[in-house]
């Protein structure tokens, strides 16, 4: 399997993102639908672009990718702490094994798994485990910081997950995503399906 690294630009307005995060209630770790009136996370006119070190994926030439460029698709941003750790392995393996069920096999759904690991470490792990999603290297936690996921003291991104609808609005948040609880995957699949189809 051939993996290539592409640059990822998460175009976003920090104040907008932080305001959104402040209105989200974790409630025992469950995911919650976001009000329709919430501001757009994929604002094409945003003044701030955050570039990760790279994204590892199975397809595509080396090119910048912004969330705004993915408008029209459902986007899943899944932050996780570290590659190869037991909890993260369970999380990403769960996504892989339920790829068709949760993410329609990638049809009009783009998933990006994001951690502070180096892209080379992510790439090696992705190749070995045959992970189908993209991986974003968030060295320094700049992207995680925008989404309230970066734990500065520990130096890693917490296990937060965001589903962003085709219109660019966040429709579902899990803070944290409960990787060892089966209902967390059921809720995620329902949230992605609803965002993808509008039903």
MOKANOR-V779898 format. One record per run of one state. SS is the DSSP state (H for helix, E for strand, - for the rest). FROM is the first residue (numbers start at 1). TO is the last residue. If there is no record, write none. Layout:
ss->SS from->FROM to->TO
ss->SS from->FROM to->TO
//
This chain:
ss->- from->1 to->3
ss->E from->4 to->6
ss->- from->7 to->7
ss->E from->8 to->11
ss->- from->12 to->13
ss->H from->14 to->22
ss->- from->23 to->30
ss->E from->31 to->33
ss->- from->34 to->48
ss->E from->49 to->51
ss->- from->52 to->53
ss->E from->54 to->57
ss->- from->58 to->64
ss->E from->65 to->66
ss->- from->67 to->67
ss->H from->68 to->70
ss->- from->71 to->73
ss->E from->74 to->79
ss->- from->80 to->85
ss->H from->86 to->97
ss->- from->98 to->98
ss->H from->99 to->106
ss->- from->107 to->108
ss->E from->109 to->115
ss->- from->116 to->118
ss->H from->119 to->129
ss->- from->130 to->133
ss->E from->134 to->137
ss->- from->138 to->141
ss->H from->142 to->146
ss->- from->147 to->149
ss->E from->150 to->151
ss->- from->152 to->155
ss->E from->156 to->157
ss->- from->158 to->159
ss->E from->160 to->164
ss->- from->165 to->169
ss->E from->170 to->175
ss->- from->176 to->181
ss->H from->182 to->197
ss->- from->198 to->199
//
